[in-house]
Amino acid sequence: MKKLLLMCAAASCLTAFQVHAQVTTTPSAATDPAMAEFKAARDKIAADYKSAKAACDAMKDNAKDVCMEEAKGKEKIAKAELDQKQKPSDSNARKVAEAKVEARYEVAKEKCDDQKGDAKDACVKQAKAEEAKGKADIKAMKK
């Protein structure tokens, strides 16, 4: 008898859970226009990155590396800007600034690979100095 009562109680709990799950579904992107727009923008960013990456495939050596870094940087910046547009805040504004600083540094560092010796060292030093200045500016945004 106890087994029967226990099984009935378990079955009724499962049924109640299933009904609750069906009633409380989250709204899909199709019903929320803002979410659909956000998703479309994310898809566009991904498509732009993919096409930029494909354009880089035709290049060779360091030019290809520079092109790839530029494509990655543009993608990171676009995603950060989209997040800022979706949920404006000081934190997201800093993330946009950080993405821009990081992208500029990575591209500059990659461009330095074309040079040799002292010129390359000076180029890398300049890129690091610009990155440090950008990071200092971002820190100033926090205050």
N, CA, C and O atoms as a DFTB+ gen file, in Angstrom:
572 C
 N C O
     1  1       0.819      -1.187       0.000
     2  2       0.000       0.000       0.000
     3  2       0.864       1.252       0.000
     4  3       0.568       2.222      -0.698
     5  1       1.942       1.224       0.794
     6  2       2.835       2.377       0.829
     7  2       3.464       2.616      -0.533
     8  3       3.621       3.758      -0.967
     9  1       3.827       1.516      -1.212
    10  2       4.426       1.640      -2.548
    11  2       3.462       2.320      -3.501
    12  3       3.855       3.198      -4.270
    13  1       2.212       1.921      -3.454
    14  2       1.206       2.470      -4.343
    15  2       1.025       3.969      -4.080
    16  3       0.960       4.755      -5.025
    17  1       0.945       4.367      -2.824
    18  2       0.802       5.780      -2.487
    19  2       2.027       6.580      -2.916
    20  3       1.901       7.694      -3.424
    21  1       3.205       6.013      -2.713
    22  2       4.441       6.668      -3.102
    23  2       4.520       6.871      -4.614
    24  3       4.932       7.928      -5.091
    25  1       4.118       5.843      -5.355
    26  2       4.133       5.944      -6.827
    27  2       3.126       6.979      -7.310
    28  3       3.409       7.739      -8.236
    29  1       1.957       7.012      -6.689
    30  2       0.939       8.000      -7.076
    31  2       1.414       9.425      -6.779
    32  3       1.194      10.341      -7.572
    33  1       2.055       9.597      -5.646
    34  2       2.568      10.924      -5.290
    35  2       3.656      11.365      -6.260
    36  3       3.683      12.523      -6.676
    37  1       4.547      10.459      -6.620
    38  2       5.614      10.780      -7.568
    39  2       5.033      11.122      -8.933
    40  3       5.483      12.067      -9.581
    41  1       4.033      10.359      -9.374
    42  2       3.413      10.608     -10.679
    43  2       2.716      11.968     -10.693
    44  3       2.794      12.700     -11.680
    45  1       2.037      12.303      -9.600
    46  2       1.343      13.597      -9.573
    47  2       2.336      14.757      -9.545
    48  3       2.081      15.809     -10.131
    49  1       3.473      14.566      -8.862
    50  2       4.510      15.605      -8.858
    51  2       5.077      15.811     -10.248
    52  3       5.259      16.947     -10.687
    53  1       5.355      14.725     -10.941
    54  2       5.889      14.834     -12.300
    55  2       4.891      15.502     -13.230
    56  3       5.274      16.324     -14.063
    57  1       3.621      15.162     -13.098
    58  2       2.592      15.777     -13.939
    59  2       2.517      17.280     -13.668
    60  3       2.439      18.089     -14.593
    61  1       2.543      17.634     -12.392
    62  2       2.494      19.059     -12.043
    63  2       3.709      19.796     -12.582
    64  3       3.594      20.928     -13.050
    65  1       4.857      19.168     -12.518
    66  2       6.083      19.785     -13.036
    67  2       5.993      19.999     -14.544
    68  3       6.385      21.049     -15.054
    69  1       5.466      18.981     -15.263
    70  2       5.346      19.099     -16.716
    71  2       4.370      20.205     -17.099
    72  3       4.625      20.961     -18.037
    73  1       3.270      20.303     -16.388
    74  2       2.287      21.350     -16.675
    75  2       2.901      22.716     -16.398
    76  3       2.709      23.646     -17.182
    77  1       3.631      22.852     -15.304
    78  2       4.282      24.117     -14.971
    79  2       5.307      24.489     -16.042
    80  3       5.416      25.658     -16.413
    81  1       6.055      23.509     -16.538
    82  2       7.057      23.780     -17.569
    83  2       6.400      24.251     -18.861
    84  3       6.958      25.088     -19.571
    85  1       5.222      23.722     -19.169
    86  2       4.532      24.120     -20.390
    87  2       3.944      25.522     -20.255
    88  3       3.904      26.275     -21.229
    89  1       3.495      25.870     -19.075
    90  2       2.867      27.166     -18.850
    91  2       3.899      28.286     -18.810
    92  3       3.634      29.378     -19.313
    93  1       5.068      28.042     -18.225
    94  2       6.061      29.097     -18.025
    95  2       7.201      28.990     -19.037
    96  3       8.362      28.845     -18.652
    97  1       6.885      29.058     -20.290
    98  2       7.923      29.047     -21.309
    99  2       8.456      30.457     -21.478
   100  3       7.716      31.426     -21.312
   101  1       9.726      30.577     -21.805
   102  2      10.326      31.891     -22.016
   103  2       9.927      32.415     -23.383
   104  3       9.745      31.631     -24.314
   105  1       9.788      33.723     -23.520
   106  2       9.418      34.275     -24.825
   107  2      10.551      34.070     -25.822
   108  3      11.724      34.270     -25.508
   109  1      10.180      33.673     -27.005
   110  2      11.200      33.428     -28.026
   111  2      11.584      34.734     -28.702
   112  3      10.935      35.764     -28.519
   113  1      12.649      34.668     -29.484
   114  2      13.126      35.862     -30.190
   115  2      12.077      36.364     -31.182
   116  3      12.029      37.551     -31.503
   117  1      11.234      35.440     -31.664
   118  2      10.220      35.835     -32.634
   119  2       9.158      36.722     -31.986
   120  3       8.577      37.575     -32.656
   121  1       8.901      36.531     -30.698
   122  2       7.870      37.338     -30.051
   123  2       8.434      38.625     -29.469
   124  3       7.672      39.549     -29.185
   125  1       9.737      38.714     -29.286
   126  2      10.363      39.910     -28.726
   127  2      11.168      40.611     -29.826
   128  3      12.254      40.154     -30.183
   129  1      10.643      41.714     -30.363
   130  2      11.332      42.375     -31.477
   131  2      12.735      42.875     -31.119
   132  3      13.635      42.850     -31.958
   133  1      12.920      43.322     -29.892
   134  2      14.244      43.811     -29.502
   135  2      15.263      42.674     -29.518
   136  3      16.399      42.858     -29.955
   137  1      14.859      41.512     -29.047
   138  2      15.753      40.358     -29.034
   139  2      16.029      39.887     -30.466
   140  3      17.150      39.490     -30.786
   141  1      15.015      39.930     -31.315
   142  2      15.198      39.534     -32.710
   143  2      16.181      40.484     -33.403
   144  3      17.025      40.051     -34.187
   145  1      16.063      41.768     -33.108
   146  2      16.977      42.759     -33.690
   147  2      18.407      42.530     -33.192
   148  3      19.361      42.616     -33.965
   149  1      18.547      42.239     -31.899
   150  2      19.851      41.960     -31.304
   151  2      20.480      40.728     -31.954
   152  3      21.663      40.730     -32.295
   153  1      19.683      39.688     -32.119
   154  2      20.169      38.447     -32.724
   155  2      20.576      38.691     -34.181
   156  3      21.587      38.159     -34.639
   157  1      19.802      39.482     -34.900
   158  2      20.126      39.800     -36.289
   159  2      21.439      40.579     -36.371
   160  3      22.254      40.345     -37.263
   161  1      21.632      41.498     -35.442
   162  2      22.873      42.278     -35.417
   163  2      24.064      41.372     -35.106
   164  3      25.128      41.523     -35.707
   165  1      23.892      40.421     -34.161
   166  2      24.967      39.465     -33.841
   167  2      25.307      38.619     -35.070
   168  3      26.476      38.366     -35.363
   169  1      24.266      38.190     -35.780
   170  2      24.485      37.381     -36.988
   171  2      25.211      38.183     -38.060
   172  3      26.055      37.646     -38.777
   173  1      24.881      39.477     -38.171
   174  2      25.542      40.334     -39.155
   175  2      27.022      40.496     -38.802
   176  3      27.877      40.472     -39.687
   177  1      27.321      40.661     -37.518
   178  2      28.710      40.782     -37.077
   179  2      29.478      39.519     -37.439
   180  3      30.599      39.587     -37.943
   181  1      28.869      38.370     -37.181
   182  2      29.513      37.087     -37.494
   183  2      29.732      36.942     -39.001
   184  3      30.777      36.458     -39.435
   185  1      28.751      37.360     -39.792
   186  2      28.879      37.277     -41.244
   187  2      29.963      38.223     -41.763
   188  3      30.726      37.870     -42.662
   189  1      30.023      39.420     -41.193
   190  2      31.063      40.380     -41.591
   191  2      32.451      39.840     -41.270
   192  3      33.378      39.970     -42.070
   193  1      32.586      39.231     -40.089
   194  2      33.872      38.645     -39.697
   195  2      34.256      37.526     -40.655
   196  3      35.407      37.420     -41.079
   197  1      33.285      36.703     -40.985
   198  2      33.555      35.568     -41.876
   199  2      34.001      36.055     -43.262
   200  3      34.914      35.480     -43.855
   201  1      33.365      37.103     -43.772
   202  2      33.735      37.618     -45.088
   203  2      35.097      38.313     -45.040
   204  3      35.878      38.208     -45.986
   205  1      35.386      39.017     -43.952
   206  2      36.693      39.668     -43.811
   207  2      37.791      38.613     -43.710
   208  3      38.873      38.773     -44.275
   209  1      37.507      37.553     -42.997
   210  2      38.458      36.460     -42.855
   211  2      38.704      35.791     -44.214
   212  3      39.834      35.425     -44.537
   213  1      37.649      35.638     -44.992
   214  2      37.782      35.043     -46.318
   215  2      38.623      35.939     -47.229
   216  3      39.394      35.440     -48.048
   217  1      38.479      37.243     -47.092
   218  2      39.274      38.182     -47.889
   219  2      40.747      38.071     -47.512
   220  3      41.621      38.268     -48.357
   221  1      41.023      37.761     -46.262
   222  2      42.417      37.624     -45.801
   223  2      43.076      36.366     -46.362
   224  3      44.298      36.312     -46.501
   225  1      42.282      35.370     -46.681
   226  2      42.836      34.102     -47.176
   227  2      43.595      34.272     -48.490
   228  3      44.482      33.477     -48.804
   229  1      43.252      35.295     -49.250
   230  2      43.929      35.533     -50.521
   231  2      45.310      36.150     -50.328
   232  3      46.132      36.142     -51.244
   233  1      45.560      36.678     -49.149
   234  2      46.835      37.346     -48.872
   235  2      47.879      36.335     -48.410
   236  3      47.572      35.176     -48.130
   237  1      49.116      36.808     -48.340
   238  2      50.206      35.927     -47.928
   239  2      51.030      36.585     -46.831
   240  3      50.971      37.798     -46.628
   241  1      51.789      35.771     -46.140
   242  2      52.772      36.187     -45.147
   243  2      52.170      37.105     -44.083
   244  3      51.078      36.855     -43.571
   245  1      52.898      38.166     -43.764
   246  2      52.476      39.039     -42.668
   247  2      51.248      39.876     -43.034
   248  3      50.472      40.254     -42.156
   249  1      51.072      40.164     -44.310
   250  2      49.885      40.926     -44.725
   251  2      48.617      40.156     -44.336
   252  3      47.623      40.752     -43.923
   253  1      48.664      38.838     -44.472
   254  2      47.534      38.001     -44.079
   255  2      47.327      38.067     -42.571
   256  3      46.195      38.160     -42.097
   257  1      48.428      38.018     -41.819
   258  2      48.325      38.093     -40.358
   259  2      47.739      39.430     -39.907
   260  3      46.896      39.471     -39.010
   261  1      48.181      40.509     -40.523
   262  2      47.659      41.841     -40.199
   263  2      46.165      41.898     -40.514
   264  3      45.374      42.402     -39.717
   265  1      45.793      41.385     -41.666
   266  2      44.391      41.370     -42.089
   267  2      43.533      40.583     -41.098
   268  3      42.433      41.011     -40.751
   269  1      44.033      39.444     -40.649
   270  2      43.289      38.618     -39.696
   271  2      43.102      39.359     -38.358
   272  3      42.025      39.325     -37.764
   273  1      44.165      40.023     -37.902
   274  2      44.060      40.781     -36.645
   275  2      43.059      41.930     -36.782
   276  3      42.309      42.222     -35.851
   277  1      43.055      42.577     -37.949
   278  2      42.096      43.660     -38.179
   279  2      40.666      43.115     -38.154
   280  3      39.769      43.732     -37.579
   281  1      40.464      41.955     -38.781
   282  2      39.134      41.342     -38.802
   283  2      38.689      40.969     -37.388
   284  3      37.550      41.237     -37.006
   285  1      39.579      40.356     -36.612
   286  2      39.249      39.983     -35.238
   287  2      38.935      41.218     -34.401
   288  3      37.992      41.225     -33.609
   289  1      39.740      42.261     -34.589
   290  2      39.529      43.497     -33.836
   291  2      38.191      44.134     -34.152
   292  3      37.476      44.570     -33.251
   293  1      37.852      44.187     -35.432
   294  2      36.568      44.774     -35.830
   295  2      35.410      43.979     -35.232
   296  3      34.408      44.553     -34.805
   297  1      35.556      42.647     -35.206
   298  2      34.503      41.811     -34.636
   299  2      34.343      42.086     -33.133
   300  3      33.224      42.246     -32.646
   301  1      35.451      42.139     -32.412
   302  2      35.383      42.393     -30.963
   303  2      34.770      43.759     -30.672
   304  3      33.941      43.901     -29.773
   305  1      35.187      44.757     -31.442
   306  2      34.658      46.109     -31.245
   307  2      33.157      46.139     -31.542
   308  3      32.384      46.727     -30.786
   309  1      32.752      45.509     -32.636
   310  2      31.338      45.502     -33.013
   311  2      30.487      44.808     -31.953
   312  3      29.391      45.270     -31.635
   313  1      30.991      43.697     -31.404
   314  2      30.240      43.003     -30.352
   315  2      30.127      43.861     -29.101
   316  3      29.066      43.925     -28.481
   317  1      31.212      44.515     -28.732
   318  2      31.189      45.377     -27.547
   319  2      30.234      46.551     -27.756
   320  3      29.490      46.916     -26.845
   321  1      30.252      47.138     -28.943
   322  2      29.350      48.259     -29.235
   323  2      27.891      47.808     -29.234
   324  3      27.004      48.545     -28.803
   325  1      27.653      46.590     -29.721
   326  2      26.294      46.060     -29.719
   327  2      25.804      45.849     -28.290
   328  3      24.658      46.164     -27.970
   329  1      26.666      45.321     -27.439
   330  2      26.301      45.145     -26.033
   331  2      26.016      46.495     -25.370
   332  3      25.090      46.621     -24.570
   333  1      26.819      47.496     -25.712
   334  2      26.616      48.848     -25.179
   335  2      25.287      49.424     -25.665
   336  3      24.580      50.100     -24.917
   337  1      24.961      49.153     -26.914
   338  2      23.704      49.656     -27.478
   339  2      22.522      48.943     -26.819
   340  3      21.494      49.557     -26.533
   341  1      22.682      47.645     -26.583
   342  2      21.609      46.842     -25.980
   343  2      21.376      47.232     -24.518
   344  3      20.241      47.434     -24.087
   345  1      22.480      47.333     -23.765
   346  2      22.393      47.673     -22.338
   347  2      23.401      48.768     -22.019
   348  3      24.496      48.473     -21.538
   349  1      23.053      50.028     -22.278
   350  2      23.993      51.121     -22.025
   351  2      24.388      51.203     -20.550
   352  3      23.538      51.247     -19.660
   353  1      25.705      51.221     -20.318
   354  2      26.212      51.372     -18.952
   355  2      27.668      51.819     -19.026
   356  3      28.306      51.738     -20.076
   357  1      28.174      52.289     -17.905
   358  2      29.583      52.683     -17.850
   359  2      30.480      51.477     -18.080
   360  3      31.518      51.585     -18.734
   361  1      30.086      50.340     -17.550
   362  2      30.868      49.111     -17.701
   363  2      30.974      48.710     -19.176
   364  3      32.055      48.366     -19.655
   365  1      29.857      48.755     -19.882
   366  2      29.880      48.404     -21.309
   367  2      30.635      49.442     -22.125
   368  3      31.264      49.100     -23.126
   369  1      30.584      50.700     -21.715
   370  2      31.347      51.742     -22.415
   371  2      32.839      51.476     -22.262
   372  3      33.609      51.649     -23.207
   373  1      33.245      51.052     -21.056
   374  2      34.661      50.692     -20.841
   375  2      35.048      49.481     -21.684
   376  3      36.157      49.416     -22.214
   377  1      34.137      48.531     -21.807
   378  2      34.428      47.339     -22.613
   379  2      34.633      47.714     -24.077
   380  3      35.479      47.126     -24.751
   381  1      33.881      48.671     -24.569
   382  2      34.064      49.152     -25.943
   383  2      35.448      49.785     -26.078
   384  3      36.179      49.505     -27.028
   385  1      35.795      50.631     -25.128
   386  2      37.102      51.293     -25.152
   387  2      38.233      50.269     -25.057
   388  3      39.241      50.386     -25.754
   389  1      38.063      49.264     -24.191
   390  2      39.076      48.223     -24.049
   391  2      39.242      47.433     -25.342
   392  3      40.363      47.121     -25.746
   393  1      38.127      47.113     -25.988
   394  2      38.180      46.365     -27.245
   395  2      38.920      47.169     -28.315
   396  3      39.688      46.607     -29.096
   397  1      38.689      48.479     -28.352
   398  2      39.359      49.332     -29.334
   399  2      40.866      49.397     -29.065
   400  3      41.669      49.306     -29.993
   401  1      41.244      49.554     -27.795
   402  2      42.662      49.616     -27.439
   403  2      43.349      48.301     -27.776
   404  3      44.430      48.282     -28.366
   405  1      42.711      47.211     -27.397
   406  2      43.299      45.894     -27.651
   407  2      43.443      45.628     -29.147
   408  3      44.469      45.112     -29.590
   409  1      42.421      45.977     -29.926
   410  2      42.468      45.753     -31.371
   411  2      43.586      46.577     -32.014
   412  3      44.333      46.070     -32.852
   413  1      43.696      47.846     -31.620
   414  2      44.769      48.687     -32.179
   415  2      46.137      48.128     -31.832
   416  3      47.039      48.124     -32.670
   417  1      46.298      47.656     -30.603
   418  2      47.584      47.108     -30.169
   419  2      47.934      45.843     -30.957
   420  3      49.060      45.702     -31.433
   421  1      46.988      44.936     -31.096
   422  2      47.257      43.677     -31.804
   423  2      47.619      43.925     -33.268
   424  3      48.521      43.283     -33.806
   425  1      46.914      44.857     -33.909
   426  2      47.214      45.176     -35.312
   427  2      48.582      45.843     -35.413
   428  3      49.373      45.499     -36.290
   429  1      48.868      46.794     -34.523
   430  2      50.162      47.494     -34.551
   431  2      51.301      46.517     -34.308
   432  3      52.338      46.586     -34.969
   433  1      51.108      45.616     -33.367
   434  2      52.137      44.623     -33.055
   435  2      52.392      43.712     -34.260
   436  3      53.532      43.351     -34.549
   437  1      51.323      43.354     -34.945
   438  2      51.456      42.488     -36.124
   439  2      52.145      43.231     -37.267
   440  3      52.923      42.638     -38.015
   441  1      51.863      44.520     -37.405
   442  2      52.518      45.314     -38.442
   443  2      54.017      45.444     -38.177
   444  3      54.807      45.578     -39.111
   445  1      54.400      45.404     -36.916
   446  2      55.814      45.503     -36.557
   447  2      56.615      44.293     -37.052
   448  3      57.830      44.379     -37.228
   449  1      55.936      43.180     -37.272
   450  2      56.628      41.968     -37.729
   451  2      57.248      42.134     -39.112
   452  3      58.130      41.363     -39.490
   453  1      56.796      43.132     -39.868
   454  2      57.381      43.393     -41.185
   455  2      58.775      43.998     -41.076
   456  3      59.560      43.938     -42.023
   457  1      59.075      44.570     -39.939
   458  2      60.356      45.255     -39.760
   459  2      61.371      44.339     -39.084
   460  3      61.023      43.277     -38.568
   461  1      62.618      44.764     -39.095
   462  2      63.679      43.964     -38.492
   463  2      64.547      44.829     -37.578
   464  3      64.634      46.046     -37.741
   465  1      65.180      44.174     -36.623
   466  2      66.177      44.844     -35.790
   467  2      65.624      45.948     -34.918
   468  3      64.577      45.815     -34.286
   469  1      66.380      47.067     -34.906
   470  2      66.025      48.205     -34.055
   471  2      64.688      48.830     -34.455
   472  3      63.933      49.301     -33.604
   473  1      64.408      48.828     -35.744
   474  2      63.148      49.406     -36.216
   475  2      61.959      48.611     -35.655
   476  3      60.944      49.189     -35.265
   477  1      62.100      47.297     -35.620
   478  2      61.042      46.451     -35.077
   479  2      60.890      46.702     -33.582
   480  3      59.773      46.823     -33.079
   481  1      62.015      46.782     -32.873
   482  2      61.974      47.037     -31.436
   483  2      61.294      48.371     -31.130
   484  3      60.486      48.472     -30.207
   485  1      61.634      49.388     -31.917
   486  2      61.036      50.711     -31.726
   487  2      59.533      50.662     -32.020
   488  3      58.729      51.291     -31.331
   489  1      59.181      49.913     -33.042
   490  2      57.770      49.782     -33.426
   491  2      56.977      49.109     -32.306
   492  3      55.900      49.580     -31.940
   493  1      57.500      48.020     -31.765
   494  2      56.821      47.305     -30.684
   495  2      56.712      48.190     -29.449
   496  3      55.682      48.205     -28.776
   497  1      57.782      48.926     -29.158
   498  2      57.794      49.825     -27.999
   499  2      56.716      50.908     -28.164
   500  3      56.019      51.246     -27.207
   501  1      56.587      51.438     -29.365
   502  2      55.567      52.449     -29.653
   503  2      54.168      51.855     -29.484
   504  3      53.285      52.493     -28.909
   505  1      53.968      50.639     -29.982
   506  2      52.659      49.977     -29.860
   507  2      52.309      49.769     -28.389
   508  3      51.168      49.993     -27.982
   509  1      53.289      49.342     -27.592
   510  2      53.047      49.118     -26.165
   511  2      52.759      50.433     -25.449
   512  3      51.925      50.480     -24.545
   513  1      53.444      51.496     -25.850
   514  2      53.220      52.802     -25.238
   515  2      51.798      53.290     -25.529
   516  3      51.129      53.827     -24.646
   517  1      51.344      53.102     -26.760
   518  2      49.985      53.515     -27.123
   519  2      48.945      52.680     -26.375
   520  3      47.898      53.187     -25.970
   521  1      49.254      51.386     -26.200
   522  2      48.341      50.520     -25.451
   523  2      48.270      50.981     -23.991
   524  3      47.185      51.058     -23.414
   525  1      49.415      51.284     -23.404
   526  2      49.453      51.734     -22.015
   527  2      48.676      53.041     -21.849
   528  3      47.964      53.217     -20.860
   529  1      48.809      53.952     -22.808
   530  2      48.063      55.217     -22.755
   531  2      46.562      54.946     -22.840
   532  3      45.769      55.532     -22.103
   533  1      46.187      54.048     -23.750
   534  2      44.770      53.700     -23.885
   535  2      44.220      53.082     -22.612
   536  3      43.103      53.400     -22.203
   537  1      44.995      52.194     -21.975
   538  2      44.549      51.583     -20.736
   539  2      44.448      52.613     -19.615
   540  3      43.552      52.538     -18.774
   541  1      45.364      53.569     -19.607
   542  2      45.306      54.635     -18.595
   543  2      44.044      55.475     -18.785
   544  3      43.400      55.870     -17.813
   545  1      43.701      55.741     -20.034
   546  2      42.485      56.506     -20.317
   547  2      41.251      55.736     -19.838
   548  3      40.301      56.325     -19.323
   549  1      41.280      54.410     -20.016
   550  2      40.143      53.578     -19.587
   551  2      40.041      53.603     -18.063
   552  3      38.945      53.677     -17.509
   553  1      41.190      53.541     -17.394
   554  2      41.182      53.599     -15.923
   555  2      40.596      54.924     -15.456
   556  3      39.892      54.975     -14.448
   557  1      40.886      55.988     -16.182
   558  2      40.370      57.309     -15.827
   559  2      38.834      57.343     -15.983
   560  3      38.149      58.105     -15.301
   561  1      38.319      56.516     -16.882
   562  2      36.861      56.442     -17.071
   563  2      36.164      55.878     -15.836
   564  3      35.011      56.214     -15.566
   565  1      36.859      55.020     -15.087
   566  2      36.261      54.377     -13.919
   567  2      36.012      55.358     -12.791
   568  3      35.134      55.133     -11.958
   569  1      36.769      56.442     -12.753
   570  2      36.651      57.396     -11.640
   571  2      35.540      58.375     -11.837
   572  3      35.319      59.237     -10.987
